[in-house]
Amino acid sequence: MSKGRLSQPLLYLSGFFEEHRQDYYDLLQRTRTRSEWGNWMRFFLTGVIETASEAASQANELVQIRENYREKMKSKAKALALIDHLLTNPYITVARAQRLLEVSQPTARSAILALESEKIIVNRSGRSWGRVYVAKEILDAIDVRPTATGASKEPHAQARS
């Protein structure tokens, strides 16, 4: 990350450590005081395995969403071009679509309306002008903190706007 190769970590191990906080502290203390590295390494590697499994599941879900959207928009080239951008940032405005597509405002608006008509995006702002749209299905898939068990997905504490 420090060399600019990754913009963020690929695995969210902090979630695993938080979920197993007491084990984390106990094993860390035993490693420090008794040099019990084996138990710490097993715990850490279990976290890596479980976190990687959840991340892979999340990635597969996003691939399925993407393919579903691409199929729906295959005859709408400009709307189709916005799908990958929505996977990067599920929020979009007509102005952003215009910049991303390098097209006129009416063309960008048309692409947005095509996505909206297929229920890929919805108007989140509730306004009739300056609308902010969100791809809710994508947001739901990415705006979670993976858990070690995968039993429950908790939304990040960060607010999105």
PyMOL commands that place a pseudoatom at each C-alpha (Angstrom):
pseudoatom trace, name=CA, resn=MET, resi=1, chain=A, elem=C, hetatm=0, pos=[0.000, 0.000, 0.000]
pseudoatom trace, name=CA, resn=SER, resi=2, chain=A, elem=C, hetatm=0, pos=[2.809, 2.422, 0.825]
pseudoatom trace, name=CA, resn=LYS, resi=3, chain=A, elem=C, hetatm=0, pos=[4.188, 2.082, -2.700]
pseudoatom trace, name=CA, resn=GLY, resi=4, chain=A, elem=C, hetatm=0, pos=[0.789, 2.781, -4.242]
pseudoatom trace, name=CA, resn=ARG, resi=5, chain=A, elem=C, hetatm=0, pos=[0.188, -0.755, -5.465]
pseudoatom trace, name=CA, resn=LEU, resi=6, chain=A, elem=C, hetatm=0, pos=[-2.948, -1.309, -3.337]
pseudoatom trace, name=CA, resn=SER, resi=7, chain=A, elem=C, hetatm=0, pos=[-5.420, 1.383, -2.454]
pseudoatom trace, name=CA, resn=GLN, resi=8, chain=A, elem=C, hetatm=0, pos=[-6.719, -0.648, 0.495]
pseudoatom trace, name=CA, resn=PRO, resi=9, chain=A, elem=C, hetatm=0, pos=[-6.067, -3.994, 2.160]
pseudoatom trace, name=CA, resn=LEU, resi=10, chain=A, elem=C, hetatm=0, pos=[-7.421, -7.037, 0.364]
pseudoatom trace, name=CA, resn=LEU, resi=11, chain=A, elem=C, hetatm=0, pos=[-8.453, -8.777, 3.589]
pseudoatom trace, name=CA, resn=TYR, resi=12, chain=A, elem=C, hetatm=0, pos=[-10.158, -7.207, 6.573]
pseudoatom trace, name=CA, resn=LEU, resi=13, chain=A, elem=C, hetatm=0, pos=[-8.477, -9.174, 9.388]
pseudoatom trace, name=CA, resn=SER, resi=14, chain=A, elem=C, hetatm=0, pos=[-9.418, -6.539, 11.951]
pseudoatom trace, name=CA, resn=GLY, resi=15, chain=A, elem=C, hetatm=0, pos=[-13.013, -7.780, 11.763]
pseudoatom trace, name=CA, resn=PHE, resi=16, chain=A, elem=C, hetatm=0, pos=[-11.889, -11.301, 12.659]
pseudoatom trace, name=CA, resn=PHE, resi=17, chain=A, elem=C, hetatm=0, pos=[-9.759, -10.004, 15.535]
pseudoatom trace, name=CA, resn=GLU, resi=18, chain=A, elem=C, hetatm=0, pos=[-12.631, -7.863, 16.802]
pseudoatom trace, name=CA, resn=GLU, resi=19, chain=A, elem=C, hetatm=0, pos=[-15.029, -10.800, 16.622]
pseudoatom trace, name=CA, resn=HIS, resi=20, chain=A, elem=C, hetatm=0, pos=[-12.553, -12.934, 18.602]
pseudoatom trace, name=CA, resn=ARG, resi=21, chain=A, elem=C, hetatm=0, pos=[-11.196, -10.130, 20.780]
pseudoatom trace, name=CA, resn=GLN, resi=22, chain=A, elem=C, hetatm=0, pos=[-10.636, -12.134, 23.969]
pseudoatom trace, name=CA, resn=ASP, resi=23, chain=A, elem=C, hetatm=0, pos=[-8.816, -14.955, 22.133]
pseudoatom trace, name=CA, resn=TYR, resi=24, chain=A, elem=C, hetatm=0, pos=[-6.754, -12.332, 20.313]
pseudoatom trace, name=CA, resn=TYR, resi=25, chain=A, elem=C, hetatm=0, pos=[-5.593, -10.688, 23.545]
pseudoatom trace, name=CA, resn=ASP, resi=26, chain=A, elem=C, hetatm=0, pos=[-5.070, -13.986, 25.388]
pseudoatom trace, name=CA, resn=LEU, resi=27, chain=A, elem=C, hetatm=0, pos=[-2.991, -15.510, 22.597]
pseudoatom trace, name=CA, resn=LEU, resi=28, chain=A, elem=C, hetatm=0, pos=[-1.025, -12.326, 22.064]
pseudoatom trace, name=CA, resn=GLN, resi=29, chain=A, elem=C, hetatm=0, pos=[-0.240, -12.187, 25.799]
pseudoatom trace, name=CA, resn=ARG, resi=30, chain=A, elem=C, hetatm=0, pos=[0.857, -15.853, 25.841]
pseudoatom trace, name=CA, resn=THR, resi=31, chain=A, elem=C, hetatm=0, pos=[3.055, -15.211, 22.834]
pseudoatom trace, name=CA, resn=ARG, resi=32, chain=A, elem=C, hetatm=0, pos=[4.680, -12.278, 24.619]
pseudoatom trace, name=CA, resn=THR, resi=33, chain=A, elem=C, hetatm=0, pos=[5.080, -13.883, 28.038]
pseudoatom trace, name=CA, resn=ARG, resi=34, chain=A, elem=C, hetatm=0, pos=[5.555, -17.585, 27.187]
pseudoatom trace, name=CA, resn=SER, resi=35, chain=A, elem=C, hetatm=0, pos=[6.701, -17.465, 23.550]
pseudoatom trace, name=CA, resn=GLU, resi=36, chain=A, elem=C, hetatm=0, pos=[3.719, -19.621, 22.503]
pseudoatom trace, name=CA, resn=TRP, resi=37, chain=A, elem=C, hetatm=0, pos=[3.972, -18.765, 18.830]
pseudoatom trace, name=CA, resn=GLY, resi=38, chain=A, elem=C, hetatm=0, pos=[2.260, -21.911, 17.546]
pseudoatom trace, name=CA, resn=ASN, resi=39, chain=A, elem=C, hetatm=0, pos=[-1.138, -21.083, 19.025]
pseudoatom trace, name=CA, resn=TRP, resi=40, chain=A, elem=C, hetatm=0, pos=[-0.877, -17.476, 17.828]
pseudoatom trace, name=CA, resn=MET, resi=41, chain=A, elem=C, hetatm=0, pos=[0.028, -18.580, 14.295]
pseudoatom trace, name=CA, resn=ARG, resi=42, chain=A, elem=C, hetatm=0, pos=[-2.875, -21.057, 14.168]
pseudoatom trace, name=CA, resn=PHE, resi=43, chain=A, elem=C, hetatm=0, pos=[-5.255, -18.321, 15.337]
pseudoatom trace, name=CA, resn=PHE, resi=44, chain=A, elem=C, hetatm=0, pos=[-3.880, -15.811, 12.842]
pseudoatom trace, name=CA, resn=LEU, resi=45, chain=A, elem=C, hetatm=0, pos=[-3.976, -18.278, 9.931]
pseudoatom trace, name=CA, resn=THR, resi=46, chain=A, elem=C, hetatm=0, pos=[-7.533, -19.271, 10.846]
pseudoatom trace, name=CA, resn=GLY, resi=47, chain=A, elem=C, hetatm=0, pos=[-8.385, -15.567, 10.572]
pseudoatom trace, name=CA, resn=VAL, resi=48, chain=A, elem=C, hetatm=0, pos=[-6.733, -15.347, 7.166]
pseudoatom trace, name=CA, resn=ILE, resi=49, chain=A, elem=C, hetatm=0, pos=[-8.552, -18.438, 5.890]
pseudoatom trace, name=CA, resn=GLU, resi=50, chain=A, elem=C, hetatm=0, pos=[-11.981, -17.369, 7.147]
pseudoatom trace, name=CA, resn=THR, resi=51, chain=A, elem=C, hetatm=0, pos=[-11.560, -13.769, 6.018]
pseudoatom trace, name=CA, resn=ALA, resi=52, chain=A, elem=C, hetatm=0, pos=[-10.304, -14.826, 2.582]
pseudoatom trace, name=CA, resn=SER, resi=53, chain=A, elem=C, hetatm=0, pos=[-13.247, -17.200, 2.204]
pseudoatom trace, name=CA, resn=GLU, resi=54, chain=A, elem=C, hetatm=0, pos=[-15.720, -14.409, 3.004]
pseudoatom trace, name=CA, resn=ALA, resi=55, chain=A, elem=C, hetatm=0, pos=[-13.919, -12.028, 0.618]
pseudoatom trace, name=CA, resn=ALA, resi=56, chain=A, elem=C, hetatm=0, pos=[-14.068, -14.632, -2.165]
pseudoatom trace, name=CA, resn=SER, resi=57, chain=A, elem=C, hetatm=0, pos=[-17.776, -15.111, -1.552]
pseudoatom trace, name=CA, resn=GLN, resi=58, chain=A, elem=C, hetatm=0, pos=[-18.302, -11.358, -1.698]
pseudoatom trace, name=CA, resn=ALA, resi=59, chain=A, elem=C, hetatm=0, pos=[-16.323, -11.148, -4.949]
pseudoatom trace, name=CA, resn=ASN, resi=60, chain=A, elem=C, hetatm=0, pos=[-18.394, -13.952, -6.476]
pseudoatom trace, name=CA, resn=GLU, resi=61, chain=A, elem=C, hetatm=0, pos=[-21.583, -12.127, -5.509]
pseudoatom trace, name=CA, resn=LEU, resi=62, chain=A, elem=C, hetatm=0, pos=[-20.338, -8.972, -7.238]
pseudoatom trace, name=CA, resn=VAL, resi=63, chain=A, elem=C, hetatm=0, pos=[-19.407, -10.918, -10.368]
pseudoatom trace, name=CA, resn=GLN, resi=64, chain=A, elem=C, hetatm=0, pos=[-22.926, -12.380, -10.503]
pseudoatom trace, name=CA, resn=ILE, resi=65, chain=A, elem=C, hetatm=0, pos=[-24.472, -8.930, -10.057]
pseudoatom trace, name=CA, resn=ARG, resi=66, chain=A, elem=C, hetatm=0, pos=[-22.217, -7.539, -12.791]
pseudoatom trace, name=CA, resn=GLU, resi=67, chain=A, elem=C, hetatm=0, pos=[-23.114, -10.292, -15.238]
pseudoatom trace, name=CA, resn=ASN, resi=68, chain=A, elem=C, hetatm=0, pos=[-26.819, -9.894, -14.516]
pseudoatom trace, name=CA, resn=TYR, resi=69, chain=A, elem=C, hetatm=0, pos=[-26.601, -6.142, -15.140]
pseudoatom trace, name=CA, resn=ARG, resi=70, chain=A, elem=C, hetatm=0, pos=[-24.531, -6.593, -18.296]
pseudoatom trace, name=CA, resn=GLU, resi=71, chain=A, elem=C, hetatm=0, pos=[-27.160, -8.963, -19.670]
pseudoatom trace, name=CA, resn=LYS, resi=72, chain=A, elem=C, hetatm=0, pos=[-29.936, -6.464, -18.935]
pseudoatom trace, name=CA, resn=MET, resi=73, chain=A, elem=C, hetatm=0, pos=[-28.044, -3.584, -20.567]
pseudoatom trace, name=CA, resn=LYS, resi=74, chain=A, elem=C, hetatm=0, pos=[-26.439, -5.380, -23.512]
pseudoatom trace, name=CA, resn=SER, resi=75, chain=A, elem=C, hetatm=0, pos=[-28.470, -3.367, -26.029]
pseudoatom trace, name=CA, resn=LYS, resi=76, chain=A, elem=C, hetatm=0, pos=[-27.789, -0.026, -24.276]
pseudoatom trace, name=CA, resn=ALA, resi=77, chain=A, elem=C, hetatm=0, pos=[-24.090, 0.695, -24.890]
pseudoatom trace, name=CA, resn=LYS, resi=78, chain=A, elem=C, hetatm=0, pos=[-23.799, 3.826, -22.729]
pseudoatom trace, name=CA, resn=ALA, resi=79, chain=A, elem=C, hetatm=0, pos=[-25.677, 2.306, -19.797]
pseudoatom trace, name=CA, resn=LEU, resi=80, chain=A, elem=C, hetatm=0, pos=[-23.592, -0.857, -20.176]
pseudoatom trace, name=CA, resn=ALA, resi=81, chain=A, elem=C, hetatm=0, pos=[-20.438, 1.261, -19.984]
pseudoatom trace, name=CA, resn=LEU, resi=82, chain=A, elem=C, hetatm=0, pos=[-21.545, 2.622, -16.593]
pseudoatom trace, name=CA, resn=ILE, resi=83, chain=A, elem=C, hetatm=0, pos=[-21.916, -0.779, -14.939]
pseudoatom trace, name=CA, resn=ASP, resi=84, chain=A, elem=C, hetatm=0, pos=[-18.234, -1.290, -14.149]
pseudoatom trace, name=CA, resn=HIS, resi=85, chain=A, elem=C, hetatm=0, pos=[-18.096, 2.256, -12.774]
pseudoatom trace, name=CA, resn=LEU, resi=86, chain=A, elem=C, hetatm=0, pos=[-20.991, 1.410, -10.458]
pseudoatom trace, name=CA, resn=LEU, resi=87, chain=A, elem=C, hetatm=0, pos=[-18.984, -1.506, -9.098]
pseudoatom trace, name=CA, resn=THR, resi=88, chain=A, elem=C, hetatm=0, pos=[-16.237, 0.934, -8.164]
pseudoatom trace, name=CA, resn=ASN, resi=89, chain=A, elem=C, hetatm=0, pos=[-18.638, 3.508, -6.737]
pseudoatom trace, name=CA, resn=PRO, resi=90, chain=A, elem=C, hetatm=0, pos=[-22.330, 2.586, -6.575]
pseudoatom trace, name=CA, resn=TYR, resi=91, chain=A, elem=C, hetatm=0, pos=[-23.374, 6.258, -6.433]
pseudoatom trace, name=CA, resn=ILE, resi=92, chain=A, elem=C, hetatm=0, pos=[-23.868, 8.185, -9.654]
pseudoatom trace, name=CA, resn=THR, resi=93, chain=A, elem=C, hetatm=0, pos=[-25.268, 11.461, -10.926]
pseudoatom trace, name=CA, resn=VAL, resi=94, chain=A, elem=C, hetatm=0, pos=[-25.960, 12.583, -14.461]
pseudoatom trace, name=CA, resn=ALA, resi=95, chain=A, elem=C, hetatm=0, pos=[-22.942, 14.901, -14.239]
pseudoatom trace, name=CA, resn=ARG, resi=96, chain=A, elem=C, hetatm=0, pos=[-20.660, 12.035, -13.162]
pseudoatom trace, name=CA, resn=ALA, resi=97, chain=A, elem=C, hetatm=0, pos=[-22.044, 9.799, -15.914]
pseudoatom trace, name=CA, resn=GLN, resi=98, chain=A, elem=C, hetatm=0, pos=[-21.392, 12.587, -18.397]
pseudoatom trace, name=CA, resn=ARG, resi=99, chain=A, elem=C, hetatm=0, pos=[-17.736, 12.818, -17.268]
pseudoatom trace, name=CA, resn=LEU, resi=100, chain=A, elem=C, hetatm=0, pos=[-17.208, 9.050, -17.186]
pseudoatom trace, name=CA, resn=LEU, resi=101, chain=A, elem=C, hetatm=0, pos=[-18.741, 8.469, -20.600]
pseudoatom trace, name=CA, resn=GLU, resi=102, chain=A, elem=C, hetatm=0, pos=[-17.405, 11.690, -22.132]
pseudoatom trace, name=CA, resn=VAL, resi=103, chain=A, elem=C, hetatm=0, pos=[-20.826, 12.415, -23.638]
pseudoatom trace, name=CA, resn=SER, resi=104, chain=A, elem=C, hetatm=0, pos=[-23.396, 15.198, -23.627]
pseudoatom trace, name=CA, resn=GLN, resi=105, chain=A, elem=C, hetatm=0, pos=[-25.767, 15.697, -20.715]
pseudoatom trace, name=CA, resn=PRO, resi=106, chain=A, elem=C, hetatm=0, pos=[-28.807, 14.327, -22.629]
pseudoatom trace, name=CA, resn=THR, resi=107, chain=A, elem=C, hetatm=0, pos=[-26.863, 11.176, -23.553]
pseudoatom trace, name=CA, resn=ALA, resi=108, chain=A, elem=C, hetatm=0, pos=[-25.721, 10.711, -19.949]
pseudoatom trace, name=CA, resn=ARG, resi=109, chain=A, elem=C, hetatm=0, pos=[-29.281, 11.264, -18.720]
pseudoatom trace, name=CA, resn=SER, resi=110, chain=A, elem=C, hetatm=0, pos=[-30.520, 8.668, -21.190]
pseudoatom trace, name=CA, resn=ALA, resi=111, chain=A, elem=C, hetatm=0, pos=[-27.992, 6.126, -19.873]
pseudoatom trace, name=CA, resn=ILE, resi=112, chain=A, elem=C, hetatm=0, pos=[-29.058, 6.868, -16.291]
pseudoatom trace, name=CA, resn=LEU, resi=113, chain=A, elem=C, hetatm=0, pos=[-32.738, 6.473, -17.208]
pseudoatom trace, name=CA, resn=ALA, resi=114, chain=A, elem=C, hetatm=0, pos=[-32.001, 3.126, -18.864]
pseudoatom trace, name=CA, resn=LEU, resi=115, chain=A, elem=C, hetatm=0, pos=[-30.327, 1.896, -15.654]
pseudoatom trace, name=CA, resn=GLU, resi=116, chain=A, elem=C, hetatm=0, pos=[-33.187, 3.262, -13.576]
pseudoatom trace, name=CA, resn=SER, resi=117, chain=A, elem=C, hetatm=0, pos=[-35.849, 1.626, -15.753]
pseudoatom trace, name=CA, resn=GLU, resi=118, chain=A, elem=C, hetatm=0, pos=[-34.202, -1.766, -15.160]
pseudoatom trace, name=CA, resn=LYS, resi=119, chain=A, elem=C, hetatm=0, pos=[-34.074, -1.033, -11.417]
pseudoatom trace, name=CA, resn=ILE, resi=120, chain=A, elem=C, hetatm=0, pos=[-30.294, -1.219, -11.401]
pseudoatom trace, name=CA, resn=ILE, resi=121, chain=A, elem=C, hetatm=0, pos=[-30.164, 2.224, -9.808]
pseudoatom trace, name=CA, resn=VAL, resi=122, chain=A, elem=C, hetatm=0, pos=[-32.693, 4.216, -7.773]
pseudoatom trace, name=CA, resn=ASN, resi=123, chain=A, elem=C, hetatm=0, pos=[-32.962, 7.916, -7.013]
pseudoatom trace, name=CA, resn=ARG, resi=124, chain=A, elem=C, hetatm=0, pos=[-31.603, 8.177, -3.503]
pseudoatom trace, name=CA, resn=SER, resi=125, chain=A, elem=C, hetatm=0, pos=[-31.852, 11.948, -3.206]
pseudoatom trace, name=CA, resn=GLY, resi=126, chain=A, elem=C, hetatm=0, pos=[-35.624, 12.068, -3.610]
pseudoatom trace, name=CA, resn=ARG, resi=127, chain=A, elem=C, hetatm=0, pos=[-35.263, 15.250, -5.620]
pseudoatom trace, name=CA, resn=SER, resi=128, chain=A, elem=C, hetatm=0, pos=[-36.379, 15.930, -9.151]
pseudoatom trace, name=CA, resn=TRP, resi=129, chain=A, elem=C, hetatm=0, pos=[-33.183, 17.890, -9.918]
pseudoatom trace, name=CA, resn=GLY, resi=130, chain=A, elem=C, hetatm=0, pos=[-29.576, 17.152, -8.901]
pseudoatom trace, name=CA, resn=ARG, resi=131, chain=A, elem=C, hetatm=0, pos=[-30.491, 13.549, -8.393]
pseudoatom trace, name=CA, resn=VAL, resi=132, chain=A, elem=C, hetatm=0, pos=[-28.106, 11.113, -6.779]
pseudoatom trace, name=CA, resn=TYR, resi=133, chain=A, elem=C, hetatm=0, pos=[-28.673, 7.517, -7.817]
pseudoatom trace, name=CA, resn=VAL, resi=134, chain=A, elem=C, hetatm=0, pos=[-27.447, 4.394, -6.083]
pseudoatom trace, name=CA, resn=ALA, resi=135, chain=A, elem=C, hetatm=0, pos=[-27.035, 0.822, -7.245]
pseudoatom trace, name=CA, resn=LYS, resi=136, chain=A, elem=C, hetatm=0, pos=[-28.497, -0.631, -4.047]
pseudoatom trace, name=CA, resn=GLU, resi=137, chain=A, elem=C, hetatm=0, pos=[-27.731, -4.263, -4.830]
pseudoatom trace, name=CA, resn=ILE, resi=138, chain=A, elem=C, hetatm=0, pos=[-24.049, -3.402, -5.372]
pseudoatom trace, name=CA, resn=LEU, resi=139, chain=A, elem=C, hetatm=0, pos=[-23.984, -1.207, -2.271]
pseudoatom trace, name=CA, resn=ASP, resi=140, chain=A, elem=C, hetatm=0, pos=[-25.467, -4.004, -0.178]
pseudoatom trace, name=CA, resn=ALA, resi=141, chain=A, elem=C, hetatm=0, pos=[-22.831, -6.418, -1.486]
pseudoatom trace, name=CA, resn=ILE, resi=142, chain=A, elem=C, hetatm=0, pos=[-19.844, -4.141, -0.849]
pseudoatom trace, name=CA, resn=ASP, resi=143, chain=A, elem=C, hetatm=0, pos=[-20.949, -2.113, 2.163]
pseudoatom trace, name=CA, resn=VAL, resi=144, chain=A, elem=C, hetatm=0, pos=[-20.451, -4.879, 4.670]
pseudoatom trace, name=CA, resn=ARG, resi=145, chain=A, elem=C, hetatm=0, pos=[-17.725, -5.856, 7.031]
pseudoatom trace, name=CA, resn=PRO, resi=146, chain=A, elem=C, hetatm=0, pos=[-16.936, -9.513, 6.395]
pseudoatom trace, name=CA, resn=THR, resi=147, chain=A, elem=C, hetatm=0, pos=[-17.163, -11.646, 9.524]
pseudoatom trace, name=CA, resn=ALA, resi=148, chain=A, elem=C, hetatm=0, pos=[-15.135, -14.715, 10.300]
pseudoatom trace, name=CA, resn=THR, resi=149, chain=A, elem=C, hetatm=0, pos=[-18.135, -17.013, 10.276]
pseudoatom trace, name=CA, resn=GLY, resi=150, chain=A, elem=C, hetatm=0, pos=[-19.964, -15.299, 7.459]
pseudoatom trace, name=CA, resn=ALA, resi=151, chain=A, elem=C, hetatm=0, pos=[-23.097, -15.670, 9.580]
pseudoatom trace, name=CA, resn=SER, resi=152, chain=A, elem=C, hetatm=0, pos=[-23.911, -12.002, 9.627]
pseudoatom trace, name=CA, resn=LYS, resi=153, chain=A, elem=C, hetatm=0, pos=[-22.783, -9.064, 7.608]
pseudoatom trace, name=CA, resn=GLU, resi=154, chain=A, elem=C, hetatm=0, pos=[-22.583, -5.812, 9.487]
pseudoatom trace, name=CA, resn=PRO, resi=155, chain=A, elem=C, hetatm=0, pos=[-22.645, -2.483, 7.625]
pseudoatom trace, name=CA, resn=HIS, resi=156, chain=A, elem=C, hetatm=0, pos=[-19.514, -0.415, 7.983]
pseudoatom trace, name=CA, resn=ALA, resi=157, chain=A, elem=C, hetatm=0, pos=[-19.767, 2.349, 10.521]
pseudoatom trace, name=CA, resn=GLN, resi=158, chain=A, elem=C, hetatm=0, pos=[-18.727, 4.805, 7.823]
pseudoatom trace, name=CA, resn=ALA, resi=159, chain=A, elem=C, hetatm=0, pos=[-21.550, 6.738, 6.257]
pseudoatom trace, name=CA, resn=ARG, resi=160, chain=A, elem=C, hetatm=0, pos=[-21.653, 6.966, 2.504]
pseudoatom trace, name=CA, resn=SER, resi=161, chain=A, elem=C, hetatm=0, pos=[-22.823, 10.034, 0.709]
for i in range(1, 161): cmd.bond("trace and resi %d" % i, "trace and resi %d" % (i + 1))
show_as sticks, trace
zoom trace
